[in-house]
Amino acid sequence: MFAPTKAPWISPGAVIHEPDAPVDEMMASFARSIADRGFSVAGCVRLGDETVDLASGLPIGRDAEAAAARCLRAAMRDDADLAVIGGFEAFRRAATSLTAEVGQGVSQGMPVLTTIADGSVQHWHDFVGTGCALIPPAMRGLWRWWGPERLYRDLALGVAADEVRQIVIGPRWLMVEGPAGAGLAYLPRNARDLIGRLPEFRKMSLKHLAEFSGSWDPLEMALGVAAINAHYNRFDLAGEMGNGVQTFRDEAGRVVVIGAFPGLSEILPNPQVIETDPRPGEYPTIAMDTLLPGCAAAVVASSSLVNRNLPRILRLAQGARIALVGPVTPLTSRLYAYGLDILGGLLIRDPKGLAEAIRAGALPREFGRFGQYLHLRRADAAATRPRRITGPLR
């Protein structure tokens, strides 16, 4: 007897393709990329003459529809982060047999990825409605469907279970130090509650602290982001000097800057600046909905990571070149897949000195005395080519 499922809601997306296009290879490659980051992935796709179980990497026969039903049931039972079912008809029959309800949007249901030939789109709409996604047959399209809302968990999954050497809380900023690096986050409000829990936090691993980045409590969120940065912004990390904003100096189209910073006018000519408290010539935050779509490039302050505006910004600025800059930026290539091209952040060299400055109420312009600003650039040739699946997903 099958165990009852845990997730009766699914949120499907379909890769629309030419009838003979090898889209299952691409979906297997995407599934492996997701699994390699630590997410749980289940499902099956057709590779050659065999249907392959994505969780084990093993062939599971030629009856694609029976295999799809088993794999989707297992994915729902185990509450997988992603299920992949090759072929719309196999997906439709599997979902129908499990009486799975279709939800729309990233917050409703388990993401399920399938495929449909472009001549059968009406069958897709008849089954799931008009709100679920049709995805272009490209790796970038798959990542857009997956969504920047998942980047917080992605970052936390990559953090090691290392010891926490110190947590420093000042009136405006906090710092977390691990064995290989130190990270910062600004405090969105008074940290009295956070200070009272310091003995509890100091017993946790860096990975455990990083998981607070999924919290809706602003202070816990800040602690989680600082722990993430303590893992990725390693003392020995190599990068190019500066924050990378000068890359957009000769951009022909509109450049939008969210969060002004010193020296901006010397680096970028005529940027459209969005600020929480705008000065003359600047725009309020609500202008993001108007200015970001269609812009050529966007420079985003790293504070957007702590206040949870970053996913929305990435959605609005899809197709633009985007830089995330500031002392809170995690310097990791994991962020490239979510639409970021340049990452400019602070590499702390003197955590002891910075700890004292934070306790004394130092401002970001003083942080450079205790480290250096570096930036990483996304390579033009991104890793978007499909890889044939050769083993189980981890």
Buried (B, 14 or more C-beta within 10 A) or exposed (E): EEEEBEBBEBBBBBBBBEEEBEBBBBBBBBBBBBBEBBBBBBBBBBBEEBBBBBBEBEBBEEEBBBBBBBBBBBBBBBEBBBBBBBBBBBBBBBBEBBEBEBBBEBEBBBBBBBBBBEEBBEBBEEBBEEEBBBBEBEBBBBBBBBBBBBBBBBBBBBBEEBEBBBBBBBEEBBBBBBBBBBBBBBBBEEBEEBEEBEEEBEEBBBBBBBBBBEBEEBBBBBBBBBBBBBBBBBBEBEBBEBBBBEBBEEBEEBBBBBBBBEEBEEBBEEBBBBBEEBEEEBBEBEBBEEBBBEBBBBBBBBBBBBBBBBBBBBBBBEEBBBBBBBBBBBBBBBBBBBBBBBBBBBBBEBBEBBBBBBBEEBEBEEBEEBBBBBBBBBEEEBEBEBEEBEEEBE
